[in-house]
Amino acid sequence: MVYNRAVPKRVVSVSLGSSKRDHRAEVEVLGQRFVLERIGTDGDFAKAIAKIQELDGQVDAIGLGGIDLYLIAAGRRYVIRDALKLARAAKKTPVVDGSGLKATLERRAVHALDERIGFKGKRVLIPSAVDRFGMAEAFHQVGARTLYGDIIFALGLPVPLSNPTQLAVLARVFLPLFTKLPFAWLYPTGKKQEEQKLDWRTRYFEWAEVIAGDFLYIRRHLPPRAEGKIVVANTTTPEDLEFLRSRGVRILATTTPRLSGRSFGTNVMEAMIVALAGKHPLSEEEYAEWVDRLGLAPEVTELNP
């Protein structure tokens, strides 16, 4: 495929998250120039829908940030009703949420990081694993002592899960219901993303040597003292790095590469791949081929050596 280097492709992530995390970067990939943007709507669904409608037909691909369109667990795909409303606001431009990459890129990232860091026998906490089933399975496969905190952090019940089979049962029982609930009940949006919640659940963070998954979930519950811990996440800003450094976190590993000082979410990277491919949807195998072609690999930052 021949790309037009003179005309950059534009990819925009419309996020339900805080507008304070907005960012813009210009990159060149496989000879094609890209403008990557993140626009936060501070938890305002109406504003997010209006922004998607405004961008429809004007950009090459749109990413949904701060919300999943699909949750893929144990071979099944569940649609989040609120996210579907956002996706349907676009009639011309493809809309993606990053779930296609999570199943491939994040799974591979764990195995690649295992070779560098070594997760075997380490205590790994994933506060929300149903939206990162590939990552959850990968940590189990490399021999980590995994704890999936979905019931703990989403439902507020002290019920830790320790293997993908339990997680799959949880997904099949609860996700058909959860995906129909207002998304704000399930995940912090807007200003709530900046709040911290330190309560009885903090002990699970203190137990863990490695904390992995959605960064905002991690930030929300990370205790003031987290010396020596390893965080595996993405979508981190320079301010996020300073936050982790101040807490004593030793290593931050991002599953997507850093561009212009921050790692973009999987929804942005997936939108970029869709724009490059010139088609949508793509299969899991096609995403895997693009991950290889682009050489996407995790990035490790020593915060407190």
Backbone as CSV, one residue per row, in Angstrom:
resi,resn,N_x,N_y,N_z,CA_x,CA_y,CA_z,C_x,C_y,C_z
1,MET,0.849,-1.200,0.000,0.000,0.000,0.000,0.883,1.248,0.000
2,VAL,0.552,2.220,-0.848,1.317,3.463,-0.947,0.571,4.560,-0.188
3,TYR,1.285,5.265,0.690,0.667,6.315,1.485,1.077,7.684,0.956
4,ASN,0.231,8.641,1.198,0.490,10.020,0.775,1.133,10.762,1.937
5,ARG,2.449,10.889,1.875,3.178,11.506,2.978,2.847,12.984,3.125
6,ALA,2.460,13.620,2.027,2.206,15.067,2.058,0.926,15.406,2.815
7,VAL,-0.012,14.471,2.825,-1.300,14.726,3.487,-1.398,13.836,4.726
8,PRO,-1.307,14.402,5.912,-1.376,13.575,7.115,-2.775,13.018,7.347
9,LYS,-2.829,11.809,7.864,-4.101,11.247,8.304,-4.371,11.753,9.719
10,ARG,-5.635,11.913,10.029,-6.006,12.443,11.346,-6.829,11.422,12.111
11,VAL,-6.365,11.120,13.317,-7.045,10.197,14.215,-7.364,10.945,15.494
12,VAL,-8.617,10.857,15.939,-9.033,11.579,17.146,-9.680,10.608,18.120
13,SER,-9.229,10.663,19.367,-9.868,9.922,20.440,-10.811,10.871,21.172
14,VAL,-12.088,10.539,21.174,-13.080,11.304,21.935,-13.306,10.549,23.239
15,SER,-12.921,11.181,24.341,-12.906,10.498,25.628,-13.938,11.068,26.593
16,LEU,-14.493,10.184,27.415,-15.363,10.622,28.505,-14.544,11.102,29.695
17,GLY,-13.235,11.007,29.588,-12.356,11.419,30.665,-12.159,12.916,30.740
18,SER,-11.286,13.312,31.660,-11.021,14.727,31.900,-10.340,15.391,30.711
19,SER,-10.763,16.618,30.418,-10.130,17.387,29.334,-8.716,17.820,29.726
20,LYS,-8.360,17.697,31.012,-7.007,18.050,31.450,-5.962,17.108,30.849
21,ARG,-6.402,15.950,30.385,-5.473,14.963,29.824,-5.407,15.040,28.303
22,ASP,-5.951,16.110,27.707,-5.922,16.256,26.253,-4.487,16.344,25.744
23,HIS,-4.298,15.856,24.525,-2.944,15.793,23.976,-3.025,15.742,22.449
24,ARG,-1.949,16.153,21.807,-1.851,16.104,20.352,-0.423,15.744,19.977
25,ALA,-0.267,14.882,19.019,1.071,14.483,18.571,1.068,14.295,17.069
26,GLU,2.187,14.596,16.448,2.385,14.343,15.019,3.484,13.306,14.871
27,VAL,3.176,12.223,14.187,4.137,11.130,14.025,4.132,10.669,12.572
28,GLU,5.158,9.915,12.216,5.210,9.296,10.890,5.338,7.797,11.073
29,VAL,4.445,7.057,10.428,4.409,5.604,10.553,4.367,4.996,9.166
30,LEU,5.361,4.154,8.852,5.428,3.486,7.548,5.330,4.484,6.393
31,GLY,5.942,5.643,6.570,5.945,6.653,5.529,4.699,7.510,5.479
32,GLN,3.739,7.259,6.371,2.508,8.042,6.418,2.516,8.955,7.633
33,ARG,2.273,10.240,7.435,2.193,11.185,8.546,0.831,11.083,9.217
34,PHE,0.840,11.231,10.533,-0.386,11.173,11.319,-0.461,12.341,12.274
35,VAL,-1.668,12.840,12.479,-1.965,13.741,13.584,-2.868,12.951,14.531
36,LEU,-2.379,12.718,15.750,-3.126,11.969,16.756,-3.605,12.942,17.828
37,GLU,-4.885,12.901,18.127,-5.443,13.827,19.124,-6.284,13.083,20.144
38,ARG,-6.334,13.644,21.337,-7.212,13.134,22.388,-8.028,14.309,22.901
39,ILE,-9.361,14.200,22.857,-10.255,15.274,23.288,-11.151,14.731,24.401
40,GLY,-11.002,15.256,25.607,-11.812,14.820,26.734,-13.091,15.626,26.851
41,THR,-14.168,14.983,27.284,-15.470,15.665,27.402,-15.952,15.707,28.857
42,ASP,-15.067,15.400,29.806,-15.357,15.540,31.239,-16.624,14.793,31.667
43,GLY,-16.796,13.602,31.118,-17.919,12.759,31.511,-19.264,13.131,30.914
44,ASP,-19.280,14.078,29.996,-20.529,14.561,29.401,-20.850,13.756,28.129
45,PHE,-21.819,12.850,28.222,-22.171,11.991,27.087,-22.686,12.812,25.910
46,ALA,-23.512,13.794,26.182,-24.075,14.614,25.105,-22.974,15.353,24.356
47,LYS,-22.000,15.839,25.106,-20.873,16.546,24.492,-20.039,15.582,23.655
48,ALA,-19.858,14.356,24.145,-19.092,13.357,23.401,-19.793,12.998,22.095
49,ILE,-21.104,12.816,22.154,-21.868,12.500,20.940,-21.774,13.643,19.936
50,ALA,-21.890,14.880,20.427,-21.809,16.045,19.542,-20.428,16.135,18.888
51,LYS,-19.376,15.838,19.638,-18.013,15.902,19.093,-17.808,14.820,18.035
52,ILE,-18.332,13.628,18.271,-18.206,12.551,17.286,-18.960,12.917,16.010
53,GLN,-20.151,13.481,16.163,-20.923,13.906,14.994,-20.184,14.989,14.208
54,GLU,-19.517,15.885,14.938,-18.748,16.965,14.290,-17.566,16.399,13.512
55,LEU,-16.917,15.359,14.043,-15.728,14.780,13.420,-16.066,13.795,12.315
56,ASP,-17.276,13.273,12.316,-17.681,12.253,11.366,-17.489,12.733,9.927
57,GLY,-16.745,11.963,9.166,-16.474,12.321,7.777,-15.352,13.316,7.601
58,GLN,-14.837,13.860,8.714,-13.762,14.861,8.644,-12.401,14.277,9.036
59,VAL,-12.407,13.108,9.699,-11.157,12.484,10.138,-11.128,11.054,9.606
60,ASP,-9.965,10.415,9.723,-9.803,9.077,9.142,-10.283,7.962,10.062
61,ALA,-10.245,8.182,11.367,-10.753,7.193,12.318,-10.964,7.877,13.660
62,ILE,-11.928,7.367,14.419,-12.253,7.913,15.737,-12.081,6.810,16.773
63,GLY,-11.429,7.155,17.876,-11.298,6.223,18.986,-12.225,6.634,20.116
64,LEU,-12.764,5.665,20.825,-13.560,5.938,22.017,-12.656,5.790,23.233
65,GLY,-12.491,6.874,23.976,-11.650,6.849,25.160,-12.477,6.899,26.425
66,GLY,-11.959,6.273,27.492,-12.659,6.309,28.766,-13.876,5.415,28.827
67,ILE,-14.093,4.623,27.784,-15.221,3.695,27.743,-14.901,2.594,26.740
68,ASP,-15.360,1.383,27.022,-15.209,0.267,26.097,-16.497,0.085,25.314
69,LEU,-16.354,-0.190,24.024,-17.511,-0.560,23.220,-17.781,-2.051,23.388
70,TYR,-16.696,-2.819,23.383,-16.805,-4.264,23.550,-15.947,-4.733,24.719
71,LEU,-16.461,-5.696,25.454,-15.664,-6.449,26.419,-15.537,-7.856,25.859
72,ILE,-14.299,-8.289,25.640,-14.054,-9.601,25.051,-13.447,-10.489,26.124
73,ALA,-14.166,-11.539,26.518,-13.695,-12.427,27.578,-14.056,-13.865,27.244
74,ALA,-13.055,-14.734,27.353,-13.256,-16.172,27.143,-13.952,-16.468,25.821
75,GLY,-13.546,-15.763,24.769,-14.078,-16.041,23.445,-15.435,-15.434,23.148
76,ARG,-15.978,-14.670,24.100,-17.280,-14.031,23.872,-17.116,-12.516,23.860
77,ARG,-17.968,-11.852,23.088,-17.915,-10.396,22.985,-19.217,-9.801,23.511
78,TYR,-19.068,-8.839,24.431,-20.218,-8.191,25.044,-20.197,-6.711,24.672
79,VAL,-21.357,-6.170,24.304,-21.465,-4.778,23.863,-21.982,-3.917,25.013
80,ILE,-21.286,-2.820,25.308,-21.736,-1.878,26.329,-22.721,-0.903,25.691
81,ARG,-23.918,-0.862,26.229,-25.011,-0.116,25.593,-24.693,1.374,25.453
82,ASP,-24.150,1.994,26.507,-23.845,3.428,26.430,-22.797,3.717,25.356
83,ALA,-21.815,2.830,25.225,-20.773,3.037,24.217,-21.328,2.898,22.808
84,LEU,-22.308,2.017,22.642,-22.918,1.835,21.324,-23.602,3.118,20.862
85,LYS,-24.189,3.866,21.807,-24.794,5.149,21.464,-23.746,6.109,20.900
86,LEU,-22.550,6.084,21.495,-21.470,6.952,21.004,-21.014,6.511,19.618
87,ALA,-20.801,5.215,19.443,-20.300,4.703,18.163,-21.279,4.999,17.027
88,ARG,-22.574,4.920,17.319,-23.578,5.138,16.279,-23.742,6.606,15.905
89,ALA,-23.079,7.484,16.658,-23.128,8.912,16.317,-22.347,9.199,15.045
90,ALA,-21.447,8.302,14.675,-20.676,8.453,13.436,-21.307,7.598,12.344
91,LYS,-21.555,8.187,11.197,-22.167,7.477,10.081,-21.159,7.136,8.971
92,LYS,-20.044,7.878,8.918,-19.081,7.703,7.828,-17.723,7.212,8.317
93,THR,-17.256,7.763,9.420,-15.912,7.456,9.914,-15.936,6.235,10.836
94,PRO,-14.995,5.287,10.651,-14.959,4.122,11.545,-14.652,4.524,12.985
95,VAL,-15.333,3.872,13.921,-15.142,4.129,15.349,-14.648,2.849,16.014
96,VAL,-13.562,2.947,16.780,-12.994,1.782,17.460,-12.758,2.125,18.931
97,ASP,-12.636,1.087,19.744,-12.473,1.316,21.185,-11.193,0.717,21.759
98,GLY,-10.400,0.045,20.916,-9.152,-0.549,21.391,-9.257,-2.004,21.774
99,SER,-10.475,-2.566,21.791,-10.634,-3.956,22.224,-9.954,-4.934,21.267
100,GLY,-9.886,-4.582,19.980,-9.201,-5.449,19.026,-7.721,-5.581,19.325
101,LEU,-7.119,-4.493,19.785,-5.697,-4.532,20.122,-5.440,-5.142,21.489
102,LYS,-6.364,-4.929,22.431,-6.146,-5.457,23.777,-5.936,-6.962,23.746
103,ALA,-6.682,-7.640,22.868,-6.592,-9.093,22.800,-5.284,-9.570,22.192
104,THR,-4.589,-8.697,21.462,-3.347,-9.102,20.799,-2.137,-8.380,21.393
105,LEU,-2.150,-7.053,21.318,-0.998,-6.265,21.746,-0.692,-6.460,23.232
106,GLU,-1.708,-6.383,24.091,-1.448,-6.464,25.528,-1.033,-7.869,25.946
107,ARG,-1.585,-8.870,25.302,-1.168,-10.248,25.589,0.316,-10.428,25.254
108,ARG,0.694,-9.941,24.079,2.101,-10.037,23.666,3.004,-9.214,24.570
109,ALA,2.506,-8.050,24.988,3.315,-7.163,25.823,3.706,-7.837,27.131
110,VAL,2.773,-8.574,27.735,3.074,-9.261,28.995,4.188,-10.276,28.794
111,HIS,4.115,-11.048,27.702,5.156,-12.043,27.437,6.508,-11.366,27.164
112,ALA,6.484,-10.254,26.433,7.733,-9.536,26.157,8.322,-8.953,27.437
113,LEU,7.471,-8.396,28.289,7.947,-7.827,29.554,8.437,-8.908,30.500
114,ASP,7.837,-10.092,30.427,8.266,-11.204,31.267,9.725,-11.559,30.989
115,GLU,10.127,-11.491,29.723,11.509,-11.790,29.370,12.471,-10.761,29.956
116,ARG,11.995,-9.544,30.119,12.859,-8.464,30.616,12.779,-8.312,32.135
117,ILE,11.576,-8.412,32.682,11.376,-8.158,34.111,11.289,-9.452,34.912
118,GLY,10.573,-10.443,34.360,10.381,-11.716,35.051,9.200,-11.661,36.005
119,PHE,8.061,-12.234,35.578,6.851,-12.186,36.397,6.577,-13.493,37.140
120,LYS,7.327,-14.543,36.845,7.053,-15.846,37.453,7.142,-15.751,38.980
121,GLY,6.075,-16.165,39.633,6.043,-16.153,41.087,5.716,-14.814,41.711
122,LYS,5.684,-13.753,40.897,5.386,-12.426,41.443,3.882,-12.271,41.699
123,ARG,3.555,-11.496,42.718,2.158,-11.219,43.059,1.652,-10.098,42.158
124,VAL,0.692,-10.418,41.285,0.173,-9.466,40.288,-1.298,-9.185,40.560
125,LEU,-1.631,-7.901,40.700,-3.014,-7.464,40.867,-3.497,-6.776,39.596
126,ILE,-4.632,-7.242,39.065,-5.308,-6.549,37.965,-6.662,-6.109,38.518
127,PRO,-6.816,-4.818,38.879,-8.057,-4.366,39.517,-9.302,-4.624,38.679
128,SER,-9.190,-4.469,37.354,-10.318,-4.732,36.460,-9.812,-5.578,35.303
129,ALA,-10.144,-6.868,35.324,-9.566,-7.797,34.357,-10.505,-8.173,33.222
130,VAL,-11.832,-8.021,33.396,-12.737,-8.461,32.337,-12.568,-7.633,31.062
131,ASP,-12.067,-6.402,31.183,-11.850,-5.595,29.984,-10.431,-5.776,29.443
132,ARG,-9.650,-6.663,30.087,-8.293,-6.945,29.623,-8.030,-8.441,29.788
133,PHE,-8.918,-9.228,29.184,-8.851,-10.678,29.376,-7.552,-11.244,28.812
134,GLY,-7.075,-10.675,27.704,-5.819,-11.148,27.121,-4.653,-10.936,28.070
135,MET,-4.593,-9.760,28.689,-3.547,-9.473,29.670,-3.680,-10.387,30.878
136,ALA,-4.915,-10.588,31.343,-5.156,-11.431,32.505,-4.682,-12.857,32.257
137,GLU,-5.002,-13.399,31.089,-4.567,-14.753,30.741,-3.050,-14.826,30.625
138,ALA,-2.442,-13.794,30.046,-0.998,-13.813,29.817,-0.221,-13.851,31.128
139,PHE,-0.632,-13.068,32.119,0.053,-13.110,33.409,-0.047,-14.501,34.035
140,HIS,-1.196,-15.128,33.878,-1.371,-16.488,34.397,-0.438,-17.448,33.654
141,GLN,-0.315,-17.274,32.339,0.505,-18.164,31.524,1.993,-18.075,31.858
142,VAL,2.471,-16.901,32.259,3.904,-16.755,32.572,4.219,-17.138,34.018
143,GLY,3.219,-17.620,34.748,3.482,-18.137,36.079,3.371,-17.139,37.207
144,ALA,2.709,-16.005,36.965,2.528,-15.021,38.037,1.442,-15.488,38.993
145,ARG,1.496,-15.004,40.230,0.441,-15.254,41.217,-0.601,-14.153,41.035
146,THR,-1.572,-14.405,40.189,-2.510,-13.360,39.773,-3.686,-13.223,40.735
147,LEU,-4.125,-11.986,40.889,-5.344,-11.681,41.635,-6.156,-10.723,40.777
148,TYR,-7.348,-11.165,40.371,-8.234,-10.347,39.556,-9.243,-9.677,40.487
149,GLY,-9.253,-8.343,40.487,-10.016,-7.604,41.485,-11.360,-7.079,41.037
150,ASP,-11.962,-7.681,40.023,-13.213,-7.154,39.481,-14.332,-7.086,40.520
151,ILE,-14.512,-8.151,41.284,-15.570,-8.149,42.300,-15.217,-7.187,43.435
152,ILE,-13.931,-7.098,43.749,-13.472,-6.223,44.834,-13.693,-4.756,44.482
153,PHE,-13.233,-4.351,43.297,-13.229,-2.922,42.960,-14.499,-2.462,42.243
154,ALA,-15.173,-3.352,41.536,-16.402,-2.952,40.845,-17.636,-3.123,41.730
155,LEU,-17.643,-4.204,42.533,-18.821,-4.499,43.348,-18.619,-4.184,44.826
156,GLY,-17.356,-3.956,45.213,-17.097,-3.626,46.609,-17.217,-4.806,47.550
157,LEU,-16.981,-6.026,47.032,-17.058,-7.236,47.849,-15.673,-7.876,47.941
158,PRO,-15.263,-8.339,49.112,-13.914,-8.896,49.280,-13.784,-10.310,48.734
159,VAL,-13.945,-10.438,47.416,-13.886,-11.756,46.772,-12.824,-11.724,45.675
160,PRO,-11.582,-12.084,46.012,-10.537,-12.106,44.986,-10.659,-13.344,44.089
161,LEU,-10.341,-13.177,42.826,-10.297,-14.286,41.878,-8.838,-14.534,41.519
162,SER,-8.517,-15.808,41.249,-7.098,-16.118,41.077,-6.748,-16.851,39.794
163,ASN,-7.729,-17.128,38.916,-7.378,-17.772,37.648,-8.377,-17.387,36.564
164,PRO,-7.979,-17.520,35.303,-8.851,-17.095,34.194,-10.178,-17.836,34.124
165,THR,-10.238,-19.065,34.624,-11.493,-19.805,34.596,-12.533,-19.121,35.467
166,GLN,-12.133,-18.694,36.667,-13.040,-17.956,37.539,-13.467,-16.651,36.879
167,LEU,-12.517,-16.001,36.216,-12.816,-14.737,35.547,-13.811,-14.945,34.414
168,ALA,-13.658,-16.043,33.669,-14.578,-16.344,32.573,-15.991,-16.589,33.089
169,VAL,-16.101,-17.291,34.213,-17.421,-17.533,34.817,-18.054,-16.209,35.234
170,LEU,-17.239,-15.342,35.868,-17.727,-14.020,36.269,-18.255,-13.254,35.057
171,ALA,-17.485,-13.277,33.964,-17.877,-12.546,32.756,-19.209,-13.059,32.210
172,ARG,-19.361,-14.374,32.166,-20.577,-14.948,31.581,-21.808,-14.696,32.440
173,VAL,-21.604,-14.597,33.749,-22.729,-14.384,34.653,-23.138,-12.912,34.720
174,PHE,-22.129,-12.030,34.831,-22.430,-10.635,35.142,-22.401,-9.678,33.947
175,LEU,-21.558,-9.949,32.935,-21.413,-8.965,31.864,-22.690,-8.713,31.063
176,PRO,-23.535,-9.721,30.817,-24.795,-9.409,30.112,-25.623,-8.358,30.845
177,LEU,-25.527,-8.324,32.169,-26.247,-7.318,32.954,-25.478,-6.015,33.026
178,PHE,-24.187,-6.102,33.358,-23.382,-4.897,33.563,-23.329,-4.017,32.320
179,THR,-23.282,-4.634,31.145,-23.145,-3.854,29.916,-24.386,-3.022,29.601
180,LYS,-25.484,-3.289,30.291,-26.710,-2.525,30.076,-26.886,-1.392,31.095
181,LEU,-26.033,-1.364,32.127,-26.117,-0.334,33.153,-25.505,0.973,32.661
182,PRO,-25.872,2.114,33.253,-25.186,3.369,32.921,-23.694,3.224,33.178
183,PHE,-22.889,3.623,32.209,-21.455,3.370,32.297,-20.813,4.053,33.506
184,ALA,-21.347,5.204,33.894,-20.794,5.942,35.033,-20.901,5.153,36.332
185,TRP,-21.785,4.163,36.381,-21.899,3.306,37.563,-20.727,2.330,37.653
186,LEU,-20.124,2.043,36.501,-19.102,1.003,36.435,-17.685,1.542,36.412
187,TYR,-17.520,2.788,35.975,-16.170,3.303,35.736,-16.179,4.810,35.955
188,PRO,-15.142,5.360,36.620,-15.121,6.804,36.860,-14.961,7.600,35.570
189,THR,-15.771,8.627,35.409,-15.670,9.515,34.253,-15.507,10.946,34.745
190,GLY,-15.039,11.822,33.848,-14.912,13.244,34.187,-14.046,13.489,35.414
191,LYS,-14.501,14.346,36.315,-13.726,14.724,37.494,-13.517,13.566,38.460
192,LYS,-14.391,12.564,38.413,-14.232,11.410,39.297,-12.929,10.674,39.033
193,GLN,-12.382,10.846,37.823,-11.123,10.194,37.504,-9.963,10.764,38.309
194,GLU,-10.130,11.967,38.833,-9.057,12.607,39.584,-9.133,12.298,41.078
195,GLU,-10.231,11.648,41.505,-10.397,11.334,42.920,-9.606,10.085,43.289
196,GLN,-9.190,10.031,44.567,-8.555,8.826,45.075,-9.462,8.162,46.090
197,LYS,-9.451,6.838,46.084,-10.263,6.067,47.018,-9.336,5.126,47.779
198,LEU,-9.020,5.501,49.006,-8.167,4.675,49.845,-9.021,4.128,50.979
199,ASP,-9.320,2.850,50.901,-10.173,2.214,51.904,-9.670,0.796,52.140
200,TRP,-10.564,-0.107,52.550,-10.155,-1.480,52.865,-9.526,-2.198,51.673
201,ARG,-9.830,-1.716,50.459,-9.294,-2.363,49.268,-7.813,-2.069,49.047
202,THR,-7.303,-1.061,49.761,-5.896,-0.698,49.623,-4.982,-1.872,49.945
203,ARG,-5.431,-2.768,50.805,-4.562,-3.884,51.211,-4.192,-4.779,50.032
204,TYR,-5.052,-4.826,49.019,-4.730,-5.638,47.845,-3.604,-4.993,47.030
205,PHE,-3.576,-3.657,47.009,-2.463,-2.960,46.353,-1.175,-3.159,47.150
206,GLU,-1.282,-3.157,48.449,-0.097,-3.356,49.286,0.449,-4.776,49.134
207,TRP,-0.445,-5.737,48.907,-0.050,-7.134,48.713,0.742,-7.310,47.413
208,ALA,0.362,-6.580,46.386,0.894,-6.813,45.039,2.319,-6.297,44.870
209,GLU,3.083,-7.029,44.068,4.386,-6.556,43.601,4.243,-5.883,42.247
210,VAL,3.273,-6.345,41.472,2.983,-5.798,40.138,1.508,-5.431,40.091
211,ILE,1.207,-4.224,39.605,-0.176,-3.776,39.451,-0.381,-3.470,37.974
212,ALA,-1.390,-4.088,37.374,-1.524,-4.006,35.915,-2.948,-3.692,35.497
213,GLY,-3.073,-3.103,34.303,-4.385,-2.840,33.731,-4.646,-1.373,33.478
214,ASP,-5.898,-0.973,33.640,-6.322,0.394,33.363,-5.648,1.374,34.326
215,PHE,-4.972,2.394,33.776,-4.203,3.294,34.642,-5.091,4.088,35.596
216,LEU,-6.246,4.532,35.144,-7.097,5.344,36.015,-7.616,4.543,37.204
217,TYR,-7.890,3.273,36.985,-8.254,2.391,38.091,-7.096,2.293,39.088
218,ILE,-5.891,2.155,38.531,-4.703,2.034,39.376,-4.472,3.320,40.154
219,ARG,-4.534,4.451,39.466,-4.298,5.735,40.121,-5.315,5.990,41.232
220,ARG,-6.548,5.582,40.997,-7.640,5.836,41.939,-7.398,5.152,43.290
221,HIS,-6.731,3.995,43.275,-6.595,3.200,44.493,-5.149,3.033,44.970
222,LEU,-4.190,3.608,44.245,-2.791,3.408,44.619,-2.492,4.082,45.956
223,PRO,-1.949,3.336,46.938,-1.670,3.924,48.253,-0.514,4.920,48.199
224,PRO,-0.400,5.791,49.215,0.661,6.804,49.224,2.062,6.210,49.176
225,ARG,2.220,5.006,49.728,3.526,4.351,49.711,3.436,3.092,48.846
226,ALA,4.155,3.121,47.734,4.156,1.988,46.808,5.579,1.685,46.365
227,GLU,6.510,1.771,47.329,7.922,1.606,47.018,8.213,0.243,46.379
228,GLY,8.978,0.283,45.300,9.461,-0.930,44.661,8.476,-1.632,43.750
229,LYS,7.275,-1.114,43.644,6.260,-1.805,42.841,6.452,-1.532,41.349
230,ILE,5.897,-2.438,40.553,5.923,-2.324,39.093,4.500,-2.086,38.617
231,VAL,4.308,-1.085,37.776,2.994,-0.794,37.202,3.040,-1.080,35.705
232,VAL,2.084,-1.861,35.227,1.954,-2.167,33.798,0.628,-1.580,33.330
233,ALA,0.684,-0.565,32.485,-0.532,0.141,32.065,-0.282,0.811,30.722
234,ASN,-1.163,1.732,30.361,-0.918,2.600,29.202,-1.631,3.920,29.439
235,THR,-1.661,4.760,28.420,-2.311,6.073,28.502,-1.812,6.862,29.703
236,THR,-0.515,7.035,29.785,0.073,7.783,30.892,0.718,9.069,30.385
237,THR,0.506,10.148,31.115,1.047,11.461,30.783,2.309,11.716,31.600
238,PRO,3.075,12.765,31.289,4.225,13.119,32.139,3.811,13.352,33.592
239,GLU,2.621,13.917,33.810,2.128,14.121,35.177,1.874,12.782,35.880
240,ASP,1.399,11.796,35.112,1.176,10.473,35.686,2.496,9.848,36.132
241,LEU,3.538,10.043,35.332,4.847,9.512,35.700,5.341,10.130,37.002
242,GLU,5.130,11.428,37.157,5.554,12.095,38.391,4.726,11.605,39.578
243,PHE,3.438,11.348,39.365,2.582,10.808,40.418,3.118,9.459,40.881
244,LEU,3.426,8.580,39.929,3.938,7.254,40.277,5.304,7.354,40.953
245,ARG,6.140,8.253,40.437,7.474,8.425,41.033,7.368,8.893,42.482
246,SER,6.430,9.805,42.738,6.269,10.333,44.097,5.767,9.270,45.064
247,ARG,5.094,8.243,44.543,4.598,7.157,45.392,5.648,6.061,45.610
248,GLY,6.767,6.183,44.919,7.829,5.206,45.086,7.820,4.069,44.098
249,VAL,6.926,4.111,43.094,6.866,3.045,42.090,8.212,2.935,41.391
250,ARG,8.704,1.701,41.270,10.044,1.492,40.704,10.042,1.530,39.177
251,ILE,9.087,0.835,38.569,9.072,0.705,37.107,7.664,0.940,36.580
252,LEU,7.552,1.710,35.499,6.321,1.811,34.723,6.567,1.167,33.370
253,ALA,5.754,0.185,33.024,5.828,-0.433,31.703,4.532,-0.125,30.970
254,THR,4.627,0.547,29.837,3.435,0.880,29.051,3.322,-0.094,27.880
255,THR,2.113,-0.602,27.668,1.903,-1.593,26.619,1.884,-0.975,25.234
256,THR,1.755,0.361,25.164,1.880,1.072,23.887,3.071,2.021,23.986
257,PRO,3.732,2.310,22.864,4.915,3.175,22.914,4.550,4.614,23.251
258,ARG,5.527,5.362,23.785,5.321,6.765,24.121,5.536,7.616,22.873
259,LEU,4.604,8.526,22.615,4.685,9.445,21.484,4.553,10.859,22.016
260,SER,5.547,11.686,21.753,5.536,13.076,22.221,5.290,13.163,23.725
261,GLY,5.944,12.290,24.471,5.919,12.392,25.918,4.850,11.606,26.636
262,ARG,3.964,10.914,25.903,2.939,10.130,26.585,2.589,8.896,25.774
263,SER,2.053,7.898,26.455,1.576,6.712,25.752,0.088,6.886,25.488
264,PHE,-0.297,6.735,24.239,-1.707,6.845,23.877,-2.418,5.523,24.190
265,GLY,-3.730,5.596,24.357,-4.522,4.413,24.649,-4.613,3.484,23.453
266,THR,-5.045,2.243,23.746,-5.187,1.273,22.664,-6.229,1.721,21.643
267,ASN,-7.196,2.556,22.066,-8.190,3.021,21.092,-7.549,3.905,20.026
268,VAL,-6.561,4.701,20.425,-5.857,5.562,19.458,-5.003,4.720,18.521
269,MET,-4.266,3.765,19.092,-3.394,2.924,18.269,-4.237,2.071,17.311
270,GLU,-5.378,1.588,17.777,-6.247,0.798,16.909,-6.820,1.667,15.794
271,ALA,-7.203,2.899,16.123,-7.719,3.818,15.100,-6.646,4.118,14.063
272,MET,-5.398,4.247,14.514,-4.297,4.499,13.578,-4.124,3.318,12.630
273,ILE,-4.230,2.089,13.156,-4.101,0.896,12.317,-5.238,0.827,11.303
274,VAL,-6.463,1.132,11.745,-7.613,1.129,10.835,-7.412,2.151,9.721
275,ALA,-6.871,3.317,10.071,-6.613,4.347,9.064,-5.549,3.890,8.073
276,LEU,-4.523,3.206,8.575,-3.475,2.693,7.689,-4.015,1.591,6.784
277,ALA,-4.811,0.696,7.369,-5.330,-0.441,6.605,-6.365,-0.007,5.571
278,GLY,-7.053,1.101,5.874,-8.093,1.566,4.959,-9.320,0.683,4.969
279,LYS,-9.527,-0.071,6.063,-10.706,-0.927,6.162,-11.080,-1.107,7.625
280,HIS,-12.348,-1.464,7.831,-12.860,-1.703,9.175,-14.147,-2.510,9.051
281,PRO,-14.335,-3.562,9.843,-13.463,-3.980,10.952,-12.306,-4.854,10.471
282,LEU,-11.349,-5.072,11.367,-10.233,-5.976,11.134,-10.378,-7.173,12.062
283,SER,-9.875,-8.317,11.614,-9.906,-9.517,12.448,-8.754,-9.475,13.458
284,GLU,-8.820,-10.339,14.450,-7.739,-10.420,15.434,-6.420,-10.770,14.765
285,GLU,-6.481,-11.646,13.749,-5.263,-12.012,13.017,-4.694,-10.817,12.267
286,GLU,-5.572,-9.985,11.689,-5.100,-8.803,10.965,-4.474,-7.797,11.928
287,TYR,-5.069,-7.632,13.111,-4.457,-6.741,14.103,-3.073,-7.256,14.484
288,ALA,-2.952,-8.561,14.654,-1.664,-9.146,15.016,-0.619,-8.876,13.927
289,GLU,-1.043,-8.963,12.667,-0.128,-8.678,11.551,0.332,-7.223,11.580
290,TRP,-0.590,-6.307,11.894,-0.223,-4.889,11.958,0.674,-4.590,13.156
291,VAL,0.456,-5.278,14.258,1.347,-5.112,15.416,2.774,-5.492,15.025
292,ASP,2.913,-6.612,14.280,4.237,-7.037,13.814,4.813,-6.029,12.824
293,ARG,3.982,-5.594,11.902,4.451,-4.686,10.855,4.916,-3.350,11.438
294,LEU,4.205,-2.862,12.444,4.550,-1.583,13.067,5.623,-1.725,14.138
295,GLY,5.909,-2.969,14.514,6.906,-3.187,15.557,6.480,-2.631,16.904
296,LEU,5.171,-2.694,17.191,4.683,-2.167,18.462,5.175,-3.042,19.606
297,ALA,5.770,-2.430,20.594,6.331,-3.157,21.722,6.186,-2.318,22.982
298,PRO,6.142,-2.966,24.143,6.031,-2.213,25.394,7.268,-1.373,25.666
299,GLU,7.077,-0.342,26.454,8.175,0.548,26.810,8.332,0.568,28.324
300,VAL,9.565,0.453,28.798,9.855,0.379,30.225,10.554,1.660,30.682
301,THR,10.023,2.270,31.736,10.601,3.487,32.302,10.968,3.239,33.758
302,GLU,12.224,3.423,34.080,12.682,3.312,35.477,12.366,4.615,36.183
303,LEU,11.469,4.550,37.160,11.059,5.750,37.884,11.886,5.968,39.146
304,ASN,12.111,4.876,39.865,12.927,4.920,41.083,13.860,3.711,41.078
305,PRO,14.966,3.804,40.333,15.868,2.644,40.206,16.376,2.192,41.575
